[in-house]
């Protein structure tokens, strides 16, 4: 089986569910940062631009990982980019294509505002 190196690491902060504020809105919070090895990241692939109907996921960065380490609402910090990124949706699983090749997951990231 082919082993793909993971030369980079990102910081992952899991979203914590818990409580409501005085207005009944959920309180947002994150767990401690954990270093996670990844393949790398890049600007979004073409599927965002080729869907004029607006059905694509709006994202700023595609993160490539061998594991499904995050979920919707989590935060990720990239060493080469300022600020933090929110995880949009669940990681996209590319492990069930032809020839039993298991390259891993694509994680959609959107720059965190505020």
C-alpha positions in Angstrom: 0.0 0.0 0.0 1.3 3.5 -0.9 2.1 5.7 2.0 1.8 9.5 1.4 3.9 11.7 3.6 2.4 14.3 5.9 5.1 17.0 6.0 2.9 19.7 7.5 1.0 20.2 10.7 -2.0 22.4 11.5 -3.6 23.3 14.8 -7.1 22.0 15.4 -9.6 23.4 17.9 -12.7 21.3 18.3 -16.0 23.1 18.7 -17.5 22.6 22.1 -21.3 22.5 22.5 -22.6 24.0 25.7 -25.1 26.3 27.3 -26.9 29.4 26.2 -26.4 33.0 26.9 -29.0 35.4 28.4 -30.6 35.8 25.0 -31.0 32.0 24.5 -28.3 31.9 21.8 -25.8 29.0 22.0 -22.4 29.9 23.6 -19.6 29.3 21.2 -16.4 27.8 22.5 -13.4 25.7 21.4 -11.3 23.0 23.0 -7.5 23.2 23.3 -5.4 23.3 20.1 -4.0 20.0 19.0 -1.4 19.6 16.3 -2.5 17.4 13.4 -0.3 16.1 10.6 -1.7 16.9 7.1 -0.6 16.5 3.4 -1.0 20.3 2.7 -3.4 23.0 1.6 -4.2 25.1 -1.4 -6.6 27.6 -2.9 -10.0 26.0 -3.6 -10.3 23.6 -6.5 -12.3 24.5 -9.6 -15.7 23.0 -8.4 -16.4 26.3 -6.6 -16.2 28.5 -9.8 -17.9 26.1 -12.3 -21.3 26.0 -10.4 -23.1 29.2 -11.4 -26.3 28.1 -9.6 -24.6 28.7 -6.3 -24.7 25.0 -5.2 -20.9 24.8 -4.5 -19.4 25.3 -1.0 -18.0 28.8 -0.6 -14.5 28.3 0.9 -11.1 30.0 1.1 -8.7 27.0 1.5 -8.8 23.3 0.7 -7.0 21.3 3.4 -5.8 17.7 2.5 -5.6 15.2 5.3 -5.1 11.4 5.7 -7.6 11.4 8.6 -11.1 12.7 9.3 -9.9 14.8 12.3 -12.5 17.6 12.3 -16.1 18.4 11.9 -18.4 21.4 11.1 -17.8 24.4 13.3 -14.3 23.4 14.4 -11.4 25.8 13.8 -8.0 25.2 12.1 -4.9 27.4 12.2 -2.5 27.1 9.2 1.2 28.0 9.8 1.4 30.0 6.6 -1.8 32.0 6.9 -2.8 34.7 9.4 -5.8 34.1 11.6 -8.0 31.1 12.0 -10.3 29.2 9.6 -13.7 27.6 10.3 -14.4 24.1 9.1 -17.3 24.1 6.6 -19.3 20.9 6.6 -17.8 17.4 7.1 -14.5 16.3 5.5 -15.0 15.0 2.0 -14.0 11.3 1.8 -11.9 10.3 -1.3 -11.0 6.9 0.0 -13.5 4.8 -2.0 -12.4 5.4 -5.6 -11.1 2.8 -8.1 -8.1 0.7 -7.5 -8.3 0.7 -3.7 -6.3 4.0 -3.6 -7.0 5.8 -0.3 -5.7 9.3 -0.6 -7.7 10.7 2.4 -9.9 13.7 2.9 -10.5 17.3 1.7 -11.5 19.7 4.4 -13.2 23.0 3.3 -12.0 26.0 5.3 -13.4 29.5 5.4 -11.5 32.4 7.1 -12.9 33.0 10.5 -14.3 36.6 10.9 -14.6 38.3 14.2 
